[in-house]
Structures are given as C-alpha cells and as structure tokens.
Amino acid sequence: MPCRQWRAGPLGHIRLDNLYGPTETTVACMYRQTTEEDCEQAIVGIGEAYPSRSVYVLDAQGNEAPIGGLGELCIGGDTLARGYLGRAALTAEKFVPDPYRDDGARLYRSGDLCRRREDGSIDFLGRLDQQVKLRGFRIELGEIEAVLRQVQGVDAAVVALRVDVAPAEGQSSTRQTAGATSHGAASTADKQRRLVAYITGTADEAALRQAIAAKLPAHMAPAAYVRLDRLPLMPNGKVDRAALPAPAPAAKETAHTAPGTHFEARLLAIWREVLGREDIGVTDDFFEAGGDSISALRSVELARARGLPAISLGALFGTPTVRAIAAVSHDTAGHAGDTLPSNIMPLGAQAERERPEILFAFHPGYGLVAEYRQLARHLDGVLALYGVQSPVHSEPAWWPGSLAELASDYAERIRRVQPKGPYRLLGWSIGGEIAARVAQVLEAQGHHVALLALLDSYPRGMAREEGGGQAIVPTRDRDGRAHFTDAQVDTFVARWRAETGDGAWHYTDPLQARGFARKALLARASYEGLDGWNQPMRLRVTPTLWLAAGSLALSAQEVARGWSDVAGTTVVLAGVLDTDHAGIVHHPDVLDAVTAAAARDAIAPARLNPDKQEHSHE
C-alpha cells in the first residue's frame, strides 16, 4: 500500500496527505492527513472538505444518509465546473441543485459510494456503478471488497458479477495470469450469474471465506476466488474489470455423491433442473446450492407433478438434501403425514432436534420463509427456528374470515409445535404485524410471550410502500376470498421479474409461473383488507424494533411511536441499520442481537442519536 511504503521509505518523516477530488470539482476538494493506523485499514479515508467546498453523503432519495449509512458523495462549493461542453443532458444529470442553499448553487454527483464517520470525515468504499443485483438482492461490490482487503495477506481485492460456466462445487482458488480466458463454449443452460473475488497476496481461500461469512450475509459471499499475480490496470491506473479472467475450472477435491436409488435419481434431476446446475449430488444442501423460497416451492410442485411421494415444503426445509429427504420419505411411508402443521417449516439443523427453546419467524408479504435460513444457521446451538408460512401455499382451501380468525389460526398452529410458553416471535415486513397479533392471542390465552422482534415492520396505516406500479386489487366472493384474473397475475409476474431479475425467478413454464404468482398474490390478499388492523392491542411483551435506513419512509421515532400506539406498550427502537428492506433480515447486527435475545429474552436498545439516526425519506 502507498501509505505503508511511504512510511517505510527514506521520506517517512514527512507528512503524507491523501487527497481526493474529481476533475469536475477542480481537482482536490478533500484531504486527510494519514496516520500509522491508516496503513492497516482496508477502507480508504478521504477526510474532510477544504474550506471552500462542501460535501454530503446522500441516499437514493436525495436525503442525507445517517452516520455510517451508505450513499453517493455529492460535492458543492465555489470551485465546481459549469458542466460538460456540448453535453447538456449529462450536465443536468451530474450537476444538480444544492438543497442546502437557496442561491442557485449546485452539487456535483460524484458516483462514488461513501459513508460519513462519527468524526465527520468521509470513507470511500467504491463506485455506485458497481452495484449489482443477484437473486433479487442489491449488492454493493465495494462492501465485499472492503471486507476482503481486511484479511491478513490480502494486498488487493476486486469483486465482479460474472456469467460463466458453472464451477465445480467447492472450487478452489487458482492462480491465473491477468487477461487469461477460459476455453470452450458453453450453452446458455450451463451458465450462471455469480460473484467472483480476485485477490493478490498470500491469503488462503479458507481465511477469505471465513471473513466473508463472519461479516456479510450469505447472498454477498463470492462463489469463487481467483488469485492473481497482479490486477489488470488501465492506463489511468484503475482496475480494468473487463480484463479480469474467468475462474478456471478446477478439479473436484471430492466427487459428488451419486444417487443410490431410483427415488434419489428422480429427485436430484428435479433439483438440477430448478437450480440450473449439474454439479450437485444427493448430499448437497439445496439452499447452499442456490435455492430459495421460490425454487423450493417449484421443486415441491415438480416432484408432486411427477409422482414422487411424501415430498413437502416442510421436508425440504428441514432436511435439505436429496438423501435426507429420501430417508425421511422411506421412514414415513404408510404414515398419515407430517406431524407439523403444513405451514410450519423447520429451518436449520437445530430445528430437527427436540428442544424447548423455539423462535417462530413469520412470513413477509408473499408468504414464504426461506430468507430466514441464515438466521437459523446463526441460532444453531442456541435454539430452533421455525418459519411460519402463509397456509395459502400448502392448503388451497384455507382462507381467514377476519383478522382475529387469522391470528387465532396461526396461534393454534404454533401451539401444536410448542404447547406451552414462553413463546418467542419474530416478524419481518408484514410478518411483524402478524406476529404482534398472534402475540396478543397467546397472551389472552394466558401464555407468556418472552420475545417479539420486529424487522423493518410498520404498523398498519404507516406501512412502507412495497413494489412499484398501481396496486393489484382482487375481486372477492361473498366469503371474502380473493380472486385474480390471468391479466392481473401476468402483471404481477412482470413486476416481480423486473424487481428481482430472471436469476431469482426459477420459472420458465408460463403456467407454473402463473401458479406461483397467484399463490403469492393470494398470500398477500389473505391479510390485506381484513378489518381490525387499526384496533389497539394491550401487549404485555415489550416489542423490539429494527428499521432499515435504506427504506425508511418516516422518521424512526415516528414509526416507534406508531407501534407503541397500536401495541399499547413501550416499543424498544433497537437500531436504524445501514441496509435496505430486503437486507435487514440478513444484517449481522440483527443476527447477533436475536441470538443474544434467545438466551435472555430481552434486547438492549442501541444508543441512538436522534440527530444522526432519524432522517426522512420521500
């Protein structure tokens, strides 16, 4: 690193400043005096603005991000360029009105991903144009690179989203020469989108994977690591991402376990079809191989359509390997079926054991729960995690007549799994509202609710906007059951695919896509429109609330007060986290706090600075 090289050289006694500034701001507009500690930091500090400049970290809505929040660095002051000669459209895009001045001043949108520290200085994390979407998640490549650069032995790190031939499972790091390419053509069916990390230095892959697993959610973990002698650079010194090589296929360290029965062979064929990869065997975990809620549901549907017996969502979530499902199917042959309610899904290995400590995690709007699997892994050894899905996905005839009926039905299903308290409940998005209503029923029945955790959940009437476009409103029969036309279902499919990308969709057959979409719409309609959402509760449990800064529709304190009004009790605002609505369920702070709460049934609130954490979004 230049800082370390400078301090180790003959001029190390001379002060070294790190200057930052694009040409549009007349070169340097910020500076930071480097220290010895900077030599060990993977994240580049670019300091503070010179007196004649002003700098802001703004979110996508143009609001100033909270301390530690990610956003675009926008620069103002007296030295801004007037614009780009002969390029009016680009000038209008990059030079925008300064919302903090009323004299016609402008801000330059740098396109750099940054965050502000507590001391007011700025950290540079990467470029905004390096944000990618994978399996429905928006990912900042700079965040992954920053974690990798902190691993001992890493000199430089770059992460890219690639579409390459699917690698062998457990592919090892391979040393390549920058600019090398993979040989051989691949069909579209053999290709997949995945994150690839490129590093220089001596760090081994095990250390890299361990660091990523400890600090980032699973969807941000690179699928492959490539060690380079040097990163390819353009003439201006920046990384030439187009010249980064494709990961070379590596020999498998262990062969994938082949199917041993006809049942295993048929089920494995379905998994390979759904996941779009041939490099999995009967002992590979469905979700670690890229599965999620949608692909799990599709696998179960295909298995049922092709005549495989005893395949259920519960079996797939509880025993997510072909061999384990085959064993369970053999053991339960001739029995009445699962002892669990059809919508209660054991997540993770801990849920398979008999333990009195259970956390029930309630579904978001579309009714599925695979997104809680990372939390289940985090809780392993502490307590079992059971996901509560919408019964719409497993019981075609199910439909609640009222909010009270829905909450009572969910509570009864939970008691079939855990007859007595204390109960621990968690809900993400609309799942938080449902969890609160279930807590009310359980308390009214004399049970103790020890934990009610709410993840980016808003009380009815304050709900955050979900999805773009006009609302898809169903028609309802005299019993209140919702019905959607094919045109409405097709509209939903188009919106979902536009939002999550084809890589997260898993459906190629239009009829199968419609079938899933209709169930997702019905899951939402099963609680939307029910009377009683605004009816106050009188909860004895103290709810704990986390909010995502990236989707905050109101001030954090307003949302907490709204929950207090509805719950009839104090609500602990545990944190406003630097993530979006989809990412909060994987956020390390949430995983750690919920795990800690499992042991003591209470969560200590974070010390929030209202001036820093409370901010409005349009």
Secondary structure, 3 states (H helix, E strand, C coil): CHHHHHHHCCCCCCCCEEEECCHHHCCCCEEEECCHHHHHCCCEEEEEECCCEEEEEECCCCCECCCCCCEEEEEEECCCCCCCCCCHHHHHHHEEECCCCCCCCEEEEEEEEEEECCCCCEEEEEEHHHEEEECCEEEEHHHHHHHHHCCCCEEEEEEEEEEEECCCCCCCCEEECCCCCCCCCCCHHHEEEEEEEEEEECCCHHHHHHHHHHHCCHHHCCCEEEEECCCCECCCCCECHHHCCCCCCCCCCCCCCCCCCHHHHHHHHHHHHHHCCCCCCCCCCCCCCCCCHHHHHHHHHHHHHCCCCCCCHHHHHHCCCHHHHHHHHHHCCCCCCCCCCCCEEEECHHHHCCCCCEEEEECCCCCCCHHHHHHHHHHCCCCEEEEECCHHHCCCCCCCCCHHHHHHHHHHHHHHHCCCCCEEEEEECHHHHHHHHHHHHHHHCCCCEEEEEEECCCCCCCCCCCCCCCCCCCEECCCCCEECCHHHHHHHHHHHHHHHCHHHCCCCCHHHHHHHHHHHHHHHHCCCCCCCCCCCCCCCCCCEEEEEHHHCCCCHHHHHHHHHHHHCCCCEEEEEECCCCCCHHHCHHHHHHHHHHHHHCCCCCCCCCHHHHCCCCC
